[in-house]
Amino acid sequence: MNPAPFEAKVGELEHGVWPISVRGELDLSTAPELEGPLEQALESDEGSVLIDLTQCEFIDSTGFALIVRAWQRLQNGDSGRTLVLCSQNDQVRRVLEITGLELSIPVHTTRDEALAALTG
């Protein structure tokens, strides 16, 4: 079985949140395709970022490094903006646990939970 084609896209700013959807395998060869949508959200002067990994089938260290750099940019600013993740995929969640990333970046099971956490 072939993996789903990779796609990363940023939605419109809504309720102070930039949603970024990731589909397929996020790895060394596809991570550059996530950089554009991430940069679009990060360059804005407003809004937190939700990276939706519910359709992400696999993620490697390159994908995680990209996410961590985005999170660090928001944390180092004084805007109060933040980044959260959502994922139901067992492989993705397991890697988040093993790496300890979930101790720094909030990870939610569903998109609705993540949005609720960001919008209060």
DRENTOR-556028 format. One line per field, with one value per residue: residue in one letter; x, y negated, z negated of N, C-alpha, C in turn. Coordinates in steps of 0.02 Angstrom, whole numbers, m for minus. Example, Ala and Ser with C-alpha at 12.3 -4.5 7.8 and 13.67 -1.06 7.14 Angstrom:
2
r [A; S]
n_east [660; 642]
n_north [284; 112]
n_up [m390; m354]
ca_east [615; 684]
ca_north [225; 53]
ca_up [m390; m357]
c_east [660; 645]
c_north [165; m2]
c_up [m390; m394]
***
This chain:
120
r [M; N; P; A; P; F; E; A; K; V; G; E; L; E; H; G; V; W; P; I; S; V; R; G; E; L; D; L; S; T; A; P; E; L; E; G; P; L; E; Q; A; L; E; S; D; E; G; S; V; L; I; D; L; T; Q; C; E; F; I; D; S; T; G; F; A; L; I; V; R; A; W; Q; R; L; Q; N; G; D; S; G; R; T; L; V; L; C; S; Q; N; D; Q; V; R; R; V; L; E; I; T; G; L; E; L; S; I; P; V; H; T; T; R; D; E; A; L; A; A; L; T; G]
n_east [42; 30; 84; m23; m31; 73; 18; 8; m75; m128; m263; m389; m371; m457; m556; m441; m346; m231; m260; m170; m165; m104; m68; m31; 139; 254; 410; 588; 588; 466; 449; 492; 379; 290; 344; 310; 165; 177; 263; 184; 83; 161; 222; 121; 51; m35; m133; m134; m61; m122; m74; m135; m125; m202; m224; m99; 11; 136; 282; 443; 605; 642; 521; 474; 573; 550; 424; 456; 545; 455; 369; 460; 490; 369; 361; 471; 436; 343; 209; 111; 63; 41; 76; m7; m38; m135; m181; m231; m170; m87; 51; 110; 77; 144; 278; 284; 269; 384; 489; 469; 413; 281; 279; 315; 249; 79; m27; m169; m309; m412; m460; m559; m541; m414; m436; m526; m442; m357; m441; m510]
n_north [59; m109; m264; m403; m545; m683; m829; m995; m1125; m1291; m1358; m1488; m1624; m1604; m1641; m1682; m1584; m1498; m1369; m1227; m1099; m934; m805; m637; m575; m648; m690; m689; m713; m779; m880; m1012; m1057; m1088; m1198; m1321; m1344; m1349; m1458; m1560; m1570; m1599; m1721; m1812; m1941; m1904; m1778; m1609; m1446; m1298; m1140; m1016; m852; m742; m673; m637; m513; m468; m524; m595; m635; m752; m815; m835; m922; m1036; m1074; m1098; m1207; m1305; m1315; m1362; m1488; m1556; m1547; m1622; m1748; m1896; m1899; m1818; m1716; m1544; m1369; m1222; m1045; m919; m749; m586; m475; m327; m297; m423; m487; m405; m429; m563; m548; m469; m554; m655; m772; m806; m853; m983; m1045; m1063; m925; m868; m757; m775; m892; m982; m982; m1039; m1166; m1216; m1224; m1325; m1435; m1450]
n_up [0; 44; m28; m72; 35; m6; m89; m144; m216; m255; m342; m347; m461; m607; m743; m809; m779; m677; m576; m525; m416; m398; m289; m249; m240; m344; m323; m288; m150; m128; m221; m183; m114; m212; m269; m203; m228; m370; m389; m337; m434; m547; m515; m525; m627; m722; m808; m862; m828; m759; m727; m635; m642; m616; m498; m465; m426; m461; m545; m551; m622; m557; m526; m657; m704; m627; m674; m809; m796; m748; m858; m953; m900; m921; m1060; m1099; m1065; m1117; m1106; m1157; m1083; m1036; m1002; m961; m946; m861; m857; m812; m771; m809; m789; m768; m888; m978; m945; m982; m1119; m1153; m1117; m1205; m1169; m1189; m1316; m1311; m1201; m1187; m1156; m1079; m1063; m969; m840; m880; m1020; m1028; m970; m1065; m1176; m1135; m1113; m1227]
ca_east [0; 67; 60; m63; 11; 82; m12; 6; m107; m150; m330; m399; m370; m525; m557; m373; m308; m213; m258; m128; m180; m50; m93; 21; 199; 295; 478; 641; 571; 405; 450; 493; 311; 256; 376; 272; 107; 198; 290; 128; 51; 208; 236; 65; 60; m87; m157; m96; m56; m143; m52; m180; m90; m248; m217; m28; 21; 203; 322; 511; 638; 642; 456; 472; 618; 515; 371; 488; 570; 397; 347; 510; 481; 312; 378; 521; 404; 306; 141; 63; 42; 67; 67; m30; m46; m185; m168; m260; m129; m47; 123; 129; 72; 197; 341; 279; 282; 453; 534; 455; 387; 215; 289; 324; 197; 16; m52; m239; m332; m453; m455; m604; m509; m358; m465; m554; m386; m329; m489; m536]
ca_north [0; m171; m316; m456; m601; m733; m895; m1038; m1189; m1334; m1385; m1558; m1641; m1601; m1643; m1690; m1523; m1477; m1296; m1198; m1028; m894; m740; m595; m563; m707; m665; m728; m734; m819; m935; m1079; m1077; m1115; m1262; m1377; m1358; m1369; m1525; m1605; m1580; m1630; m1790; m1854; m1972; m1881; m1709; m1550; m1398; m1229; m1093; m959; m792; m685; m635; m624; m441; m454; m585; m579; m688; m813; m845; m860; m980; m1092; m1093; m1127; m1275; m1349; m1324; m1405; m1557; m1585; m1552; m1675; m1813; m1921; m1910; m1774; m1665; m1478; m1317; m1158; m992; m868; m687; m523; m421; m296; m304; m492; m501; m367; m465; m622; m526; m446; m611; m702; m834; m821; m887; m1054; m1067; m1028; m880; m850; m701; m799; m962; m1021; m991; m1086; m1232; m1237; m1243; m1388; m1489; m1456]
ca_up [0; 49; m74; m42; 58; m58; m80; m203; m197; m309; m333; m364; m532; m633; m816; m833; m768; m610; m571; m473; m408; m369; m267; m220; m280; m356; m332; m258; m81; m124; m270; m151; m93; m271; m287; m176; m270; m437; m385; m327; m499; m594; m496; m545; m692; m768; m803; m880; m773; m771; m675; m636; m617; m617; m436; m456; m435; m486; m555; m571; m660; m518; m538; m726; m710; m597; m722; m868; m779; m745; m927; m986; m876; m956; m1132; m1109; m1055; m1175; m1082; m1190; m1035; m1052; m953; m987; m897; m873; m820; m836; m744; m862; m775; m779; m960; m1011; m936; m1024; m1188; m1159; m1112; m1259; m1140; m1217; m1380; m1296; m1156; m1202; m1104; m1091; m1022; m913; m820; m923; m1085; m1020; m961; m1129; m1219; m1111; m1114; m1295]
c_east [44; 40; 19; m15; 15; 48; m11; m24; m131; m219; m332; m396; m442; m522; m486; m328; m295; m212; m214; m141; m123; m80; m35; 79; 241; 366; 527; 621; 510; 405; 454; 424; 270; 283; 336; 210; 125; 223; 234; 94; 97; 223; 180; 79; 9; m101; m107; m99; m78; m119; m92; m145; m136; m244; m143; m16; 87; 239; 392; 541; 641; 576; 450; 515; 585; 461; 402; 515; 512; 373; 395; 503; 424; 327; 426; 494; 367; 232; 89; 37; 74; 53; 43; m36; m108; m170; m203; m220; m83; 28; 147; 128; 127; 264; 340; 294; 356; 501; 524; 427; 321; 221; 296; 267; 133; m8; m123; m260; m370; m441; m499; m574; m452; m384; m493; m498; m357; m376; m521; m609]
c_north [m62; m222; m368; m511; m654; m798; m932; m1104; m1226; m1360; m1459; m1567; m1644; m1595; m1647; m1629; m1512; m1401; m1273; m1123; m993; m826; m702; m586; m626; m684; m711; m755; m780; m879; m1004; m1103; m1104; m1184; m1323; m1393; m1379; m1441; m1576; m1621; m1616; m1703; m1838; m1883; m1947; m1807; m1656; m1500; m1329; m1186; m1029; m900; m731; m643; m622; m550; m423; m521; m564; m640; m754; m851; m873; m922; m1043; m1119; m1126; m1197; m1325; m1365; m1372; m1478; m1592; m1595; m1609; m1744; m1835; m1932; m1867; m1719; m1599; m1430; m1255; m1109; m952; m808; m629; m463; m393; m304; m374; m508; m465; m403; m530; m605; m508; m505; m661; m768; m854; m854; m962; m1082; m1029; m987; m858; m795; m725; m873; m1006; m1034; m1042; m1157; m1259; m1260; m1311; m1447; m1499; m1446]
c_up [0; m1; m35; m19; 2; m39; m146; m181; m260; m292; m351; m440; m557; m709; m845; m824; m694; m609; m512; m472; m372; m351; m234; m268; m283; m372; m295; m189; m78; m172; m237; m128; m151; m290; m263; m217; m341; m438; m376; m393; m548; m578; m514; m614; m743; m758; m825; m823; m797; m713; m684; m602; m615; m554; m418; m473; m467; m495; m578; m606; m622; m528; m608; m735; m682; m644; m784; m854; m776; m816; m964; m964; m911; m1030; m1145; m1096; m1117; m1158; m1118; m1144; m1055; m995; m988; m929; m912; m829; m853; m814; m798; m851; m790; m854; m999; m1004; m977; m1097; m1199; m1160; m1169; m1234; m1171; m1286; m1371; m1253; m1171; m1142; m1124; m1043; m961; m899; m864; m992; m1081; m1011; m1027; m1177; m1198; m1119; m1183; m1297]
***
